[in-house]
Amino acid sequence: MFNLRAKAKTKIRIKKEVFEKIIATLGSQIPEQGGYTISNIEGDKVTINDFIYDFSANTSVAAYSPDTAIMSPKIGKAIASDKYVTGIVHSHPDGCPYYSDADEEYAKRIIDAYYIPFFDVGVGQRRKGNSLDIRFFRVYPRKSHKKTEEVLYEVAEDYETELKPKVKSDHERVTSHKYDRIEQAIDMDVMKKKTIVALGSGGAQLYYVDMARCGVSKYVVFDHDYYQDTNIANQYAEISNLGKGKVEVAKEKILDVNPSASVKAIQRRLDDSISDEEFVSLVGKGILKHPEDYLIAAFTDDFYAQARAAALAVKYGTPFISAQMYKNGDAAEVFFSYPGVTASCHRCATESRYQAYRHGFNNNVTSSCSTIFSTGRVNAICGQISLMLLQYGCERGRYGKILDRVADRNFIQINITPFDNVIKNDIFDGAFDKEFAFCDSTVWIPQEPNNNCPLCGGEGNLLKSKDRIKDTRRDLI
């Protein structure tokens, strides 16, 4: 299949997003999980540019058996253009950092079947924080004089963010008029300058794709998770994407809508392992000079991730939006802020939640009973608010002045379904005539800054809070 003279201690190159995918999937599961590596071969150089997670494998506490019926067509699709299956990566129980006899025999059968000169076996050991230590071992043909040996690897530092030039050119040629019908509504030149920095890419996936339909061309998306079968019903997952990273799928779909976009897909949690300095390096140093061109969007069910995103927005002075679904998908909330326009920060609006977590509260609300229509409803209003934030001050288009009209009402609750829901206040009863109101009602609740707010100081001007926070990983609650 390919010509390669392998040498002892040969370095394997792994694309950064692929390495993160391996860590996120195998590092978060019990041992004996795995998948195949798909690589490009150039002379003596092997570059792993894809990892296909074997989400439906037959596993036990001490054995991993690939699901060939599911994996074979996936592999066939991946190797369609000068790419090869060069190995398998799987996790072992603690204390077993080397390949087993069964691993070596499986590799030799692959070599025999496909007449290839080697097959790499990656062995991972889980470590604290859902991470993984990986070692690669190169297995040679049965008749070779070479014995199985360990090979080194290096991780490419750069993310691949765009389509290949040829594909991109073809796509742009046939979609040159894609924004014609919304150019009077949105200043497209302004949208090209904007970057969405996003946390969470499951239920929010459609939001990112639809923002691409509105001209946003720069994305940095964080999400450590991958699609499972339970995501099909209430997230934007398809059977063909099971086992793929959620950020990976979001990137593919964004580029399918806007091939000119730059999408950095980071399959990691935005947790304490990422410092503020690394955050800036990942999203771009432009956030320091032009924070108004960045929108930090927090769409997770993790309070600490939401709080970290809110703190980063205050520190760097960027617009911010967050959303949370309530129990059963019956209701939801959206918060937004824009420094110099809105007076209160996310913590001002939700201080009781911060206090609850400080005193040991643990969220036990899941996505059970929440249908895709609840997800879509929240995405839609988040999209409208995002256009207000991203187009603020624009003379062209329809959204440039709307933010001023709701600047003091930047906390929203939505009564989505007709069922009794978890919203217990009387705001909805006071806002709507019961003769006409039933469900899908939205209230924009007035907000005032909290005096001495630990996040923004409660001064009523978020611009004054910019750069005051030394480290957003500390004292979030």
JOJOHU-V217765 format. One line per field, one symbol per residue. burial: 1 if it has 16 or more other ideal C-beta (glycine too) atoms within 10 Angstrom, else 0. A space follows every 50 residues. Layout:
burial = ???
This chain:
burial = 00010100010111111111111111111011111111111000011111 11111010100001010001100110011000111111111100000010 00100111011000011111111111000111011111111000000110 10100100111110000000100000001000000110011011111111 11111111111101111111111111100010011110001111111111 10111011101111111111000101001001110010001111111111 01111111111111111111111111011111111111101111111111 00110000000000001001000110111001101111111101001011 01100110011111111000101000010000000000001110101011 001111110001001100100110010
